């Protein structure tokens, strides 16, 4: 029978998995790489099983390591909860960001996930995707679901949505004039996709309404002053996909991603990320 193992051995094992290597795990745990290696080796000796396949390029879990991982993550969470109960520490709420357009149908699943992992309601911030990406990078949010923004690091892929041109059914446009657009500011991923598609086909355009308020942009479209790029499932009531009727090039696809803060995985574990990605993808597929 294997002897009991200290939590520092579980922590070393889980951290190596979370960050993908021994060097990065040592940085996160604020110890030497040798210490991490010794703890993992000691863990393997106590269990009588190899947990990792080691090579010069990657560190992969063995079948024994894959079987151990969810149990180890659960044990570490339980250990933290026990310490918090004894010391009277308040559980930290998940700080989660989401664009306004997605909040209504995404947040119920985020609340459910946050309750399961932290025992608290999440603190929610609704902003445009570029703002959310910056807040995660600055440590002001633990996680955010957002549309992939040009020039920002990639997150975990959640879903891909087809972009269309939303317009009023009575909107008219003459090709000898610039296409009037209602779009968000320059760092908006929808704007980047739309303008790129128009410029590639040499379609002249003019931004006649811009701003950070999605409702105000949609009102300009409702008033037949402009068209706007938007994911097909998010077209507002009373608007249509007018791209084909106007002979416009398709704006492409928008990638929805989950971005995690640097310390979020360490605090909540990689299992939290997997569950949240699955639930976000489910919420998007059902709308």
Protein Blocks (a to p, Z undefined) as FASTA:
>chain_A
ZZdddfklmmmmmmmmmnopaklmmmmnopafklmmmmmmmmmmmnopafbdcdfkbccd
dfklmmmmmmmmmmmmmmmmmmmmmnopacddddddddfklmmmmmmmmmmmmmmmnopa
cddddddfklmmmmmmnopafbdcddddehiacdddfbdcdddddddfkbccdfkbccdd
ddddfklmklmmmmmmmmmnopacddfbgcjblklmmmmmmnopaccdddfklpcehiac
fklmnopacebjadddddddfklmmmnopklmmmmmmmmmmmmmmZZ
